Amino acid sequence: MSYLYPHKPHWKQDYINARDLIMSGFDASLRLYHIGSTAIEGLYAKDCIDILGVTDDLDKVISNKQYLMDSNYVYKGEYGIPGRAYFSKNSRKVHLHVLEHGHDQIIKHLGFIHFMRNNSSYIAELNALKTRLQDQYPHDKEAYQLEKKPFYDKIHRLSTLTQKDIATL
């Protein structure tokens, strides 16, 4: 079973389309970022657009969740990460992770993107790892994710992105 795809140029436009739809129901206090493997040119990925939303007021986003639900998103609460509002959309696979400024997951997600976009050798290394793991665990997503974790942990340690840098992204 193959669930990885070489980078597809349309993923950027898919993100823009999802971003524009989300932002049409929210004000400028919500900032959106394209995260995950589809955000990195050259990186293999599942055909799913991951979006990070950063806000000053998570409760305000949650109180406006009906807008997203009316746009075919499913609200899943924190979904295993305290302090997160998580939404998913299946018609065009999109995951929206909304966090308040200062949450440790923000620097983790954006640091990964920032580091990987500037390091093609790590893109090649991760592509090889993902391909091997997909072959090794074609029906075991949990094992696939667990085996990738050391690589992601290494990138998080190597990333030099700071909270101050986020304001410039």
N, C-alpha and C positions, 0 to 999 in steps of 0.2 A: 504494500500500500504506500503510495507516494503522497506526501502532504507538503513537501518542500518544493519551491519553485525558484528558478533563477530570478534575479531582480527584474521586475516589470516596470517599465517607465510610467504606466498608467497609475501606479500606486500613489504617486505624488498628487495627481489630479483627483484620485479617489479621496485622499486626505483633505484636499482643498474643498471638495464638494461636501464632505461630512462636516468639516470645520464651519463652512458658511451656513449650513443648515442649523447646527448647534448654536452658533453665535446669533442667528436671527431671533432666538428666543431668550438671549441673555445680554446683559450690558457689558461694558468694557472691564468690569471687575473680574471677569473670567478670562484668563489667557490660555490659549490652546497651543499644544506642541505635538508634532508628529513624532512618535517614539516607536520603539520596537524595530525589528529587522526590516520591515518594509520602508523605513525611513533612511536606510543606509544603502546607497547605490553600490551594487555589486554583491550584496549579501543575500544569500538564499533565505527564503522566508515562507511561512505559511501565508496563504492568501487572506490575511486579516489585517485591517488597519487599526493600529493602536494609537490612541490619542490621550495625552495627558492634559488635564485641565487644572490650572492653578488659580486659586481664589483666596480672597481675604475672609470669606464667609461661607463655609461649607453648608451651613444650615439654610442659607439663602438659595443655594443651588438645589438642595434637597426639597425645599418648599416649592420650587419651580419644576420638579421632576415630571409633572403631568405634561408639560410641553414636550419633553423628550419621549415620554411614553406615547403621546399622540403622534410622534414621528417614528414609531415602530421600535423604539428602544425599550428594553426590559430593565427595570431597576432591580438590582440585586443587593442593595445595602452595602455594607463594608466588604463582604465577600472574602473574608479571611484576612483583611488588612485593616486594623483599627485606624479610624480617622479618614477612611476613604469612602467616597460614594462611587459605586461601580455600575455602569450601564453597558448592556450589550445589544447588538442589533444583528439579526441573522439574515435579513434579506440581502444586505451587502455586509458581510462580516466586518463589524466594527466594535471595538472595545473602547469605552470611555472611562478613564480613571480620573476622578476629581479629588484633589487634595488641597488642604490649606497651605498657604505660604509657610515655609519652615519645616514641613514634613520631610523626614529623612528619605522617603522614596523619590522625592522630586530630584534631588541631586544624584541619586542612583540612576534614574532613567535618563536624565539629560546628560549626565557625565558619560554614560555608556555611548550615547549617540555622538556626542562631541568627540570622544576619544576615537571611536571606530571610524568616523568619517575622515579622520586625518591619519589613519594607519592601515594602508592596504594589506600589509603582511598579516595583520590580525584578522582582516576580513577573509583572506585566503585560509588561514588556520581555522577559523570558525566554520567556514563552508565545508572544509574537510571533516571537521568534527560532526557537524550536523548530518552530513551525508552518511558517515559511518554509523552514527547512532540511529538514523532512520532505518538503515538496513538491519541493524542489530535489534531494534525494538519497534518493528512496524506496527504493532498493536498495543504498545505499552507506553502511553504518553507520560505517565509518572516516572518510569525508569529513564525515558528519553530526557525529561527535564532535570532529573536528579544528576544524570551523567554530565549535563552541560554546566551545572552550577559552578564547579571549580574554575572553568574558563571565565564565566561572568564575574565571579569573585575576584579573579586576577585583574580583569579590566577595571572593576570598581576601585581596586587598590592603585592602579596605574593612572587613573583619571585625575587630572589636576583642576577640574572645574570646581568652583566655589559658589557658595550662596550669592556672593556679590556678582559673580559672572552671569548668573541667571538673568539678571535685569537687562543684560545686553543681548540676550539671545532673541 
